[in-house]
């Protein structure tokens, strides 16, 4: 029933998104204009993420400049003609590592006429929260986010004597309801995740791919507080097709989220936890086999001693993805 409901909600929202369209109107804009594209969108508490570019298809004049602005807590890139992923996984999940690739780092100048150009990862390797390119030549230029497959956009550059189909205000007006609809979809996934969490089970994030946009993600544990008894086992399941998560207890001793890829004090997707001062890390639990080959989608922990055990997702704790397990005698 939950899967049917989720599919119905996804189709309804996708249909609504398709209805939010710009009505082509001839626009005469000043030469050398600057255009703005938002990189991702999020709810006020950062728990709901819309992984898309807003607007992801704009038409500008030759000589105009585009600013991609990142103001969310989920990481993204703006990448033209990608030459490879921002990272690769080496070895099995139990002992492997994440190795940084060229896509992790910024590349290219301030003027774009084709070829590879990359913002770097906003929030990690990008020098600022804005990526700016000027487009001197006409043409159609496609770009992607390397972190989120399916999150892509297009800059259509036309000659200076060609009327544009929309203004910046038009693009902004179209983006606002689209983002609201995406947040509604992500919120519904949180409810479905809570409903799917049977006793001693927790949904560790949920998400859905959205054609023409990218994806939505719910960065929350559901429920975020669970009460069990000593000797019980709790299982966390990632229900996001794209975004990885971790289950991390104790001191989060990682220089960055990527370092949390392999498990710590856990094996075969399971750990026995006896205190809340020792680091226990699930490693990445993920469903995207192409990006994280071999990674499990769930993790279990058995609690043997009464107490309160706070935990986080090492990738998204700053967005509020935290939880706790209370263990009774």
N, C-alpha and C positions, 0 to 999 in steps of 0.2 A: 504494500500500500504506500509506504513512504517513498519507494523508488518511483511509483507511478505519479505520486503527488509532485515530487521533485521535477520529473520530466514535464508535467503539465505546467508548473510554474515557470520552468525554463523556456518552454515554447511560448507561453503568454508574454513573458518579458521580452523575448527575442522579437516577437511580433510587434510589441509596443516600440521597441527600439527602432525597428525598421520604419515605423510611422513617423519618427522624428527626423525629418529631412529638411534640407535647405531648399527654398524655392528660388531657382535661378533668377536673379535680377541683375541687369547690367549695372556695374559699378565702375565709376571712374575714380581711381585712387592716385594720390601723389606719387611721383617716382621716388625710389629709394625709401619706400615705406618699411616699417618694422611690424612683423606679425608675431603673435604669441601662441604657443601650443603648450598645454599643460601635460606634464609627464606623470600619468597616474592620478588617482583621486582617492580620498579616504573619508570615512566618517569622522566625527569630532573626536571620538575616543581611539581612532586609528585601528579599531578592530575589524572594520569592513573595508576592504580594498577593491577598487576598480582598476584592474591592470590594463589600461588602455591609454591612447593618446587622445587629447580633447582640444581641438578637433583633429582627427587623424587623416583628413584629406582636405588640403587647402590649395587654392589657386592664387598665385601671386605674379607680379610683373618681374621681368628680368631686371636685376639690380637691387631687388628687395632683399630684406634680411628676415630670418626667422629666429626667434628666441624660444627654445624649449626650456620650460621652467619646471623644476622638480621641487615640490613643497609637501611631499608625503614621506612616510617613514619606511615604506617598502622600497627596496633598491630596484633601479632600472638603468637601462642604457638607451642612448639614441645612436644607432649604428647604420651607416650606409655601406652597401656592398660588403657584408660581413665576410671576413676571412677565416673565421673559426669561432668556437665558443669561448666565453670568458674563462672557463676552467674545464678541466677534465678529471675524471676519476681514475685512479690507478689502484689496482689490486682489489680484492674482495672487500665488502663493507666492514667486515670484522677487523681488518688490519690495514685497509687502504688509506689513501690520502687524496685530497683535492689539490691538483696542481694548477696554478694560474697560467692562463694562456694570453695571447696578444689582445684578445677582446676585453680583458680586464682593465687595460690601460688606455688613456686618451691617445688619439692619433689624428693627424691631419691639421690643416690650417683653418683660417677663418673664412675662406672662400671655397665654395664647392662647385666643381664642374664635372664630377664623376669619380669613380674609384672608391677606395676605402677611406672612411672617416668615422671616428668614434668618440663619443663623449667621455668614455670611461664610465665606471659604475658610480652613479650618484649615491652619495652617502658613504662611499669607501675610497674610490680612487679618483673620482672627478674632482677637479680643483675648485669647483663652485657648484651652486645649485642651478646654474643657467648654462646652456650650451647654445652657441650662436654661430650661424652660418649665413653668408651672403651668397646668392645665386645669380651670377652674371649672365648665364646663358639659358635660353629656353630649353625645355625638355621635361620629362617626367622622372622624378627621383624618388625611389622607394627606400624606406628605412624600417628598422625593426628594433625591438628591445631584445637583447641577447639573453636576458634572464628569464623572460616569459614568452616562449614560442606562441605565435598567433597574435601577439601585440605588435601591430605594424602600422605604418602610415605612408602617405604619399604627399610630396610637394610637386604640384604642377606649375611650371614656370612658363608664362606666355609673354609675347612681345608687348612692349610698352603701349602700343596703340590698340591693344585688345581689351575690351571691357571685362571686368572680373565678375564672377557669379555672386560674390558675397563680400561683405565687409567683416572686419574683426568683430564688430558687435553682433553680426548675424551668426558667426561661428560660436560666439560665447552664448548667445541665446539658445542655440540648438544643443549645446553641451550640457547646460544646467539640468533640463529634464532627463536627459540620457543618463547622467550620473545618478540622479535620484532613483531612476528605475533600476540601475545596477545595484545600488545600495539595498533596495527592497529585495532584490533577488538574493543578495548575500545574507541579508537578515533572515530570509526564509530558510536558508541553508543552516543557519545557527539553530533555528527551531527544529529542523529535521535531525540535526546532529544530536540535540538533546533527547529527542524522542527515540533515536536509535541506540542510545546508551543504556543498555540493560544494567541491572545491578552489578556492581564491581566492574563496569565498563565505562570508558570515557572516550568521547569523540575528540581527537586531537586535530582540530582544524577541519574545514570543509571548503569546497570550492566548485566552480563549474566553468567550463569554457563557454565563451559567448562569441558566436560568429560575427565578424565585422568589427569587433572591439578588442578582444583578447580573452579576458577571464575576470571572474570575481573570486575573492577569497575571504573567508571568515577566519580571522586569526584569534581564535579563542578555544579554550578547553570547555567541553560541555558534557556534564556539569563541571564547573571549575573547583568545586569542593565536594569531596566524597568521604563518606564515613564507612569504615570497615572494621573487622575484628582481627586481632593478632592471629597470624596464620593464613589470612586471606590473600588472594592474588588479584591485582587490578590490571586490566588490559586497556591500553590506549590504541585507538585505530585512527589513522589519517584518512580522511574522506575527501581530500583534495586531489584532483587528477594531476596537478602541476606543482604545487608548492610543497617543499619538504618541511618537516618539523623535527624537533627532538623532545625527549622527556629527560630532563636534567635535574637531579637532586644534589644538594650540597653546594659547596663553593664552585661558582662557575669560572673555572680557571682556564679560560680560552682567550687567546689574543684577539680573535674575531670569530664570527659564527661559522665560517668555513672550517675552522679547526675542530669543530664539534662533530665532524663527519664520522669518525670511527667511534665505536662504543668504548666506554671506560667502566671497569668493574662490572661488566655485563657480558654475557655470551649467549649465542643462539637466540637472541631476542628476549632474554630474560635476565633479571637480577634479583637477588635476595637482599633486602635492605633492613639493616638493624639499627641505624642511627641516622640523624639528619645533619651530620658534620662531615661525612665522607662523600666525595664526588662519585656519583653514579650517573652515567650518560648512556642513553639508548643508542647514540649515533643517529644518523638521518633515517627517519621513517618516511617513505615516499612511494608514490605510485607511478612516477614517470620513469619507466624502465630505460628509455633512450638516454636520459640525462644521468640517472642514478642506477646503473645496472646492478641487479642483485640486491638492492636495498629492500628490506622488509617494509610492509605498510603498517605493522603493528608492533607493540612492545608490551611486555608484562613484567610486573614486579610483585614479589611476595614480601609481606611485612610481618616480621616476627616479634617486634617489640612495640608495646603501646606508646603513643606519642603523636605529635603533629609533624608532618613531613611536607614542607613547601617545595614546589618544583616550578620549573620554567621551561619554555621552549628557548633554547640558546640562540635561535635565529630571530625570534620575534618577541623576546621579553620586553624590549623597549616599547613595543606596541601594546603591551598589556597582556600578553599571552602567558599567564601565570596561573597556578592552581595549588591545591593542597590536599593531602590525604590525612584524615584523622583516624588513627588506629586505636580502637578500644580494646580492653582486655578480652 
